[in-house]
Structures are given as structure tokens and as C-alpha cells.
Amino acid sequence: MTALALRTDAAQLAAVPVMQPPPTDAPSLRARYGAPDFIRREGESELWRYDGADCAAFFFLYRDGNALKIRFSETMPRGKETAADPACVESLNAHPGAMS
């Protein structure tokens, strides 16, 4: 293989979407989607709800030491194969305050 064959065009790299790891805790969730539309606190747990255009996503966070970690998520309407519909969660990228 020649050096020319190994060269990658910067425009091609810019066109490839970068997959971001899913949020795992409260700070990464807030950084990804902004402030939740609703928070319910009960003891050592919190429920964060984000309202999308056609659905709502619920993130259940539980205290782990000093951190709140996401333990479970689901959407309304529910996903076909899982409790969280991936299309609904993806739509949160349009949520006010979501990182672009």
C-alpha cells in the first residue's frame, strides 16, 4: 500500500458521525441533554424526565457514594425490544441545552 492510499481526506473525516458514549451519571446526562424538564427526588434516588417532541425519556439515578449514577432508563412510548426507545433517546439531541 502506498502513502497515497493511506491518506484520509479531512472532509471525509468530518462527514463521519462520532458516536458518543451513553451518559452514565448525573453530570454526563446534564452535559449531554441539558437540564431535565422534571426531577423527582426520593431518598437516595432521583428520576429525571426529558420531554422530546414525540416522547418522554425517564432516567432513574441512584446514589453511589457522592455520585448519582444512572441505573435504568425508559421512554414513553416504550421501545419495541427494550424499555427505552433508541429513537426517542436520540431525539433528545434537540432538547434545549443539549450539546450539539
N, C-alpha and C positions, 0 to 999 in steps of 0.2 A: 504494500500500500504506500502511496506517495504522500508527502506532506499536504499536497493539494486535496487529496481525498479525505484527510483528517480534519481539514479546516471547516469550522462551523460558522455560518453567516450569523451576525448579531441579530438581524431581522428574524431569522428562523428561531433563535433562542427566545426572543421577545414574544413570539406567537405561541409558544408552548405554555399552557397554564401551569402554574406552580401549585401543587396540592399542599395545603397547609394541614398540619396535624390537628385532629379534633381537640377542642378545649377539654381540659381535664380538671380544672379548678376554677374558682370564682374569678380570679384576676384574668385568666386567659379567656374565659367566657365573656367577661365585660369588654376586654380588649377586642374580641372578635366581632361582637354584635352590639356593643354599646350598652346603655342602661336598660335593664329589663322594664317591661310595661307594668309588671306587678311582682311584688316579693311578699311571701308569707313566711314568717319565722315561727318556729315551734321548737323550743329547747335547743338541741344540738343540730337541728336541721333547718334548711330553707328550701322553699320552692320558688324558682324564678320562671316567670312566664314571659315569652316574647310573642307578640302578635304580628303575624305575617299578613300579606294581602288576602290569602285564601285559607289560612290555617293558623293554629297557635302551637307553639313548642313549649314544653314544660321540662325544666331541668331540676332534678332533685339533688341537692347538695347536702353533704353531711360533714360534720366537724371531724378532722383528723389532726390532732394536736392543735396548732394555731391556724390551720388552713381549712377552708371549705372545699371539699373535693366533690366532683360530680360522680354520683353513683348510678344514676339512671336517668333516662330521658324518654319522653314520648310526645306524640303530636296528636292534635285533633284536626282533621280526621286522622285515624291511626294508619300506619303503613300496612301494606298487604302481607309482608313477610315478618315485620318486626313492629314493635310498639311505636317507633319513630319513623315517620315517612321521610326518606332522604330528600325528596323534592321540597318538602316543607322546610326542613332544616337549611337547605341550600337557599331558599327564598329569603332567609333571614339576612343574607348579604345586602339586601335592600333596606333593612331596618335602619331607622335614624340612628346615627352614631356608629354604624358598622364600619369596620376598616375596609378600605377599598382595595 
